[in-house]
Amino acid sequence: MTDWTAAVDVGTSAVKAVLLDARGRIRATGQAEVPSAHGEQEPEDWWEASIEALGRCGESVSRVRMLALTGQMQDLVCIGGARPLRPAILYSDTRAHGELAEAYRLLGPEWTDVTRNEQDASSLPAKVLWLRKHEPDVLERTELMLFGASGYVGWRLTGVGCCDVTTASTTGLLDAAARTWWPTAADALGLRDVLPRLVDGEAAIGTATSPAAREAGLLPGIPVVVAPGDAVSTTIGIVGDDPHRGYTYLGASGWLAVVVPEARVPRAAHRLLLPTPGRQLMIGAVISAGAAADWARRTFLPGMSAADADRLAAEAGPSGLLALPSLRGERFPVRDPLARGVIVGMTDTTRPDQLYRAVLEAVAFAFRTLLDTVPDNGVPIPVTGGGARSGLWQRILADVLGRPVLRTNTSEEVAALGAAATAIRAAGGRPPPPLADRDASTLLRPGPASMQYAKLAAAHAALHSTLTPTFQALQDKP
């Protein structure tokens, strides 16, 4: 390939754009904020922010000959009369908790098995039922449903309504084995005529129309690829898509993601299809990771900086405690909205720095629950996100996981880089290697403490199930 590729990642809070030259080098980046209301966003804000982010890449946009799109998944976008009929209901919105039981009655007990994911109030069938109950006119006027931000931007560019299989696997509407929309769900919900075309994320959905291309500063007629949704594009950008490669992310929330064959995985894990048949991304997502760490530092070590708190907790060694970081419910290793934070094992000699460290260890133990299901291929596990700046947390991860970890200098545009790599490969070019293979630092191998943590792993894995009745009792009204 001799031409440049642009990639756009349409996130919840911002759109990030990146331009890559023919050798896969980043030549320009741009970013624009996305306004947000609680649980909803205006799809047109995604489009306008995408235009702004591309514009901030400068005049080099004129060299782009292919555009790749990725972004947030599991959104509900209803289109009628060539425009959105209401704001998009986001993946994080759980207003449809009352409709979830109705969805299970409608779709039957096989719903989880067919979709290969445990369903909750964020699933699209529950949201569709919520619309049917509260905004029936929207459903009646809907001519096309889209399920991700990149699908909407792709529709604005090409006029083609589509959904990549990764995003589709988050919706609760996909027959994962067949990699097609599930007819039972489509018929039961009355969606057969409004579902978008499924694409594998490795082929152009169409070409940019002249009006849309002019608006975005692009050349008319360039191919547009809707790449895999953001979680898989991020994975491709960091470690690629080879089996048994994975990474951890430590932000306000956190997760461990591993590419695995399409086989049975822990029930609470999220499973997302990759473009390559036979592969899926297994994700153990912890609701409160960095958020729990910040809470623990403020609560147990008030006024202390993160660096000083880490230094104090590092000197103390393993806490000798077991904790759950579930301050706002939990998604992994269980799906339990009633789960709460817990610290077990305190005595009259327990110090504040031990309590703080126990919360960091708790996140690592949750990741270990998932990693223990994956063969150890000896490849280090990259650690990304803001929490990766903590040398203490990196050390805890290496010791608790029992695997070497690698701090990777990931960029904010990593999902866009993964989307670009997918598009370049689809066009017959050679994509740049993943970041973990070319831009890494600070390899940490498990240390002496790993044996101590290994003895506690089974006890930690049992904590959630042991305390489920307690969490329920705490929510029961007197």
N, C-alpha and C positions, 0 to 999 in steps of 0.2 A: 504494500500500500504506500502511496506517496502523499496522501491527503490527510488532513487533520480530522480528529474525532472529538465531538463535544459530548459531555455527559452531564445530566442534571439529576440531582437527588432532591425530591420534593418532600421535605420533612415536616414535622408538626410545627416547629417554631421557626424554621428557616429553609430556604431553598439554596442549595449549593451547586455551583456549576464549575466544571473543569474542562480545559482544552488540552488535548494530547496531540503531539506531533506524530509523524509517521514512525518514529522510533519508540513511541510510548512514553516520551518525556513530558512532564507537565509544563505547559508554556504559559498558561494563564488560569486564574481562578476568580470566581465572583460569588457573592452571597447577598441574599435579600431576606428580610424578615417576613414572616407570615402572620397576620393578625389572627387571634384565636379567641373564640368564646368557649365557655365551659362545655366540653363534649361535642362541639360543632365547629365547622369552618366553612367559609364560603368557597366553593370550588374556583370561582373566578379569581380569588386571592392567590390560589396556587398558580394559575396561569400568569397573572400579572407579576408575581414574585419570580417566576421562571424567566420571564422576559427581562426583568431587572437584573437578575443574577447573570444571565448571558451578556447583557449590556455592560456589566462591570468587568467582563473579560477583555473589553477593549476592541479595537479594530480587527484583532486576529480572528474574530468570529467569522469574518468573510472568507477565511480559509477552510472552514468546516465543510466536510463533504458527507458526514454521517452524524446523526444525533441519537444518543442512547438515553433512556429514561428509567429511573427507579424512584422509589419513594415509599411512604407509609402505606400500610396494608389494612385490610379489614374495615374499610370505610364503606358507608352506604350513600351512593350518589344517585339520585333519581333525576332523569333527564326527560323532558317532554317539550316539543316545539322548539328544538335546537337550543335549549337552555336548561340550567338546573331549576328544578321546581321548588327546592328548599335548600337550606344549608346541608352540607354533608354531615352525617352522624358518624363520629370518629370511632376508631378501634377501641379507644379507652372508655367509651360511654357505656354504662351498664344500666340505663334506664329500663331496659327490657327484662329485668329480673323476674317480673311477674309473668311475662310471656314465655319464659324458658320452659317451664313445666308443660305449657300448652304445646310448645314446639316438640318436646319429647313425645307427648301423646300423639301428635300428628305424624311424626316421622318414625316412631317406633324405637324399640331398644337397639336396633342395628345402626342407628344414627352414628354413634361413636365409632363403631367398627368400620363402617363404610368410609367415613371421613378421616379415620385414623387419628382423631383428636378428641379429647374430652371437651365437650361443649359447655359454654357458660353464657351469661347474659350478654356478652359482647358478640355472640354469633349472629350472623346475618339473618337466619330464619327467625330468631327471637325479635330482632329489630324490625323485620318486615311485618311480623304480627303486631308489634307495637304501632307501626304506621297504620295498619289496617284498622286498629281500634281507635286511634287518636286523630289520624289525618287520612281518612279513607280517600279523600279527593286526590291526594298526591299519588297514591297507588293507581287510581283509575286513570290519571293522565300520564303516567310513566310509560315512555316508549322505549327507554334503554336504561338499564342499571349498570353502574360501574362500581368497582369495589376497591379502588386504590387511587391515590393522588396521581401517580404516573399514568394510569389509564385515562384519567381525565385530561391531563396535559397532552397525551398522545391523541386523544379524540379531538381536542381543539386544533391540533396541528394538521391532522390528516382527515378528519371526519369519520374515522374508523373506530368503532367501539370494541375494545378488546380487554382481556384480562390475562396476565401471565399466570402460569400454573402455580408458581410460588404463592402469589397473592390469593389465587383461587383456593389453595389448600388451607387458608386461614378462615374461609368464609363459613364453613359448615354446609356448603352446597356442592362440594366436589366428591365424586367417586374416585378416591385416591388410587385405587388399583387400576381402574380404567383410564384415569387421567382425563375424565370428561365430567361435565355437569351431571349430577345425580338425578335421573328422571323422576324418582319418587319425590324428592324435595321440590323439583321444578313444578311438578303437577300439583302437589299438595298446597303449594304456596301461590299457584297461579303465575309463575314466573317464566314459563317456557318461552314466551315470545319476546321477553325483554332482556334475557341474559346475554352478556357480551360474548364475542368470539374468543375462544381460548387460544393462546399462543404459548410457545415453549420458551420464550425469552431469548431465542437465538436466531431470530429472523425478523426482517423488517415487516411492520404491520402495514406500511404504506409510505407515501411520500408527502412531504409538507406542501400544503396548498399555497398558492401565491399570496393570498391575503394574510394567512397566518404566518407564513415565512417572513413577509415584510414586517409584520408587527414584532416578530421575535428577532429581527435583524439577521435572519438566515437566508441562504439561497433557496428559492423555490425548487421543489422537486427532489430535495435531498432525502435519502432513506431515513425513516424513523424506526428505531428499535425499542420496544417496551421490554426492558431487561427484567430479570427476576426482582421481586420486591426487596425492600431495603435490607432485611436480615440476611438473605442469601447473597445479595450484591456485596454487602459488607464482608461476609465470609470469603467470597471470591477475591475481594480486594486485599484481605489480610493473609489468608492461607491457601487460597485456591479451592478447588472442589474435589481433591483426591480423597478417597475414603480414609476415615479415622484421623483426619486432621481437624483440629479445633482450636478455639481460642476462648479467653474469658474477657468479659467487658465489665468494668467497674465504674458506673456512673451513679446517679441518684438511685436507680435500680441497677440490677446486674444480671448477667447470665453467663452460662457456659454453653457454647455451641460446638457441635461436632458433626462432620459429614459422615454418614453411616449408610450401609446398604438398607434397602427397604425391608426391614425386619421389625419384630416386636421390640418396643422400647418402653421404659417406665410410663405408666398411664398418665401421670401428671405432666410429662414432658410435652412440649409443642413439637409437632412434626411438619416440616415444610418440604414440599417437593422441589427438587432441583431440575433444571432443564434436561440433564442427562437422565434418561429412564433408569430406574434401579437404584437411584441415590436420593437421599433425603437429608435434611438438616434437622438434627435433634437438638432441642434447646431446653435447658433448665433455667427458667427465669425467676429470679428472686425479686420480689416487689421492692424491698428496702435493702440496698447495699450501702452505697455512699451515704444515703439519707440516714440509715441506721448508725453508721459510723459517726456521722456528724452529731446525731442525737446523743450517742454514748459519750463523746468527748465533751459536749456542752453540759451534760448531766453529771458525769463522774469527775471530770477534770475542768471545771468552769474557769473561763478566762485563759486557758492554756492554748497555745497555737497547735496546729496539727503536727508540725515538725517536733515540737517539744513533747507532745503526747506520745508520738511514735517512739521518740528516743527513750522515754521513761518506760513504756511498755516493752520495748525491745530488750532493755536491760533485765527485765523481770523474767523473761522466758515464757514458755507456755503457761496459760492462765490456770490450768487445772480445773476449769469450769466448763459447763456445757450451756450454750445459749441458742435461742432462736431469734432472728432479726425481724420477725414478722410484725412490724409495728402497725401495718395497715392491711392485715390479711396476708395470704400467701398464694403463690402460683406454683412453686416447686420447693420441696419435693412432694407437696400436696397442693390441690386446689381447694383452698379453704378461706372464704372471705372473713370468717370469724377468728382465724388464728391471730395470736397476739405474741408480743415479745416476751421472752422468758430467760432467766438466768438461774441455773441449777448448780448447787454445790458450794454456796457461800458459807463461810465460817466467821468467827469473830476476828480472824486475822486477815481476811480478804481485803485487799487494797483497791482503791479506785482505778489504778492503772490496770489491774487484772480484769476488772469489770469491763473496762474499755476494750482491752485486747480480746476478751471473750466474744464480743460482738463481731470483731473482724474475723475471728476464727469460725464463727457461726456461718458466715457467708461462704467461707472456703469449704466447710463440711457439707453444705448444701450442694456445691459444685461436685464434691467427691461422690455424692450419691449417684450422680449421673455418669461421671467419668469411670466409675467402677464397672459400668456395663460395656465399656469399650476396650478392645485390646490395646495393650501398651506397645506402640510402634517405635518408641524411643525418641520420637520427634518432640522437641520442646513445645510447650503451650504458650503462645503469646498472651500477654496481659495488656489490655488496652483500656482507654477511658481515663477520666481524671484520677481515679483511685490508683492507677498504675504509677503515679508519681510517688506513692508511698513505698519506700524501701521495705518498711516493716510488713506491709500487706503482701508485697511480692514474696518475702521470706516465708510468711505464714502460708501462702498458697502453695509454694514448693513443698513445704513440710507436710501440710495437711493432705494435699493431693498425692504426694509421693511420686511426683513427676517433676522433671526440670521445667522451669518457666522462663519466659523470655519477655523482657519489656520491649515492646515494639513502638517505634516512633511513628505511630499512625497519624495521618492528617485528618482534618475535619471532612475532607472530601473522599474518605475511603470508600463509601458506598458508591459514589459517582465513579471512582476508579474501577470498582468491580463491574459496574454496569458498562463502562467503556471497554473493559477487557472482554466482556461477553460479546459486545457488538463487533469488536475488531476480529474476534475469532469467527463470528458468524460470517463476516465478509471475506474470510480466507486469509486474514493477516495474522501476524504473530503478536499476541497481547503481551504487555509487560508482565514480568513475574510478580507474584504477590509480595506485599510489603514485608512479610516475615522472612522472605528469602533474600531481601536486598537492603533492608534498612532496619537493622535491629541492634540492640545493645543490652547489656546487663543480663547475662545468663546466670540463673541461680539453680543449683541442684539441691535435692532434698538433703537436709542436714541431720544431726543427731536427734533433734526433736521429732522427726518423722515417725519414729517407732512409738513414742508416747502418744502421738495423735492417732496412729493406726489402732491402738488399743481402745480408743474412745469412739471410733467411727461407727461401730454397730450400735452403741448406746445412743449416739446422736441421731442416727437414722431412725430410731424408734421413738424419738421424743414427740414428733407431731401426732402420730397415731395414739400414743399414750395419753396425750393431753387434750385430744379432740373433745371428749365429754366435758372437760374443765372449761374449754373455750365456749362451748355451747351453754354451759351453766352460767357463765359470766354475762351472756347476752339475754338469758331468760328474764322476762319481766316478773317482778314479785307479784 
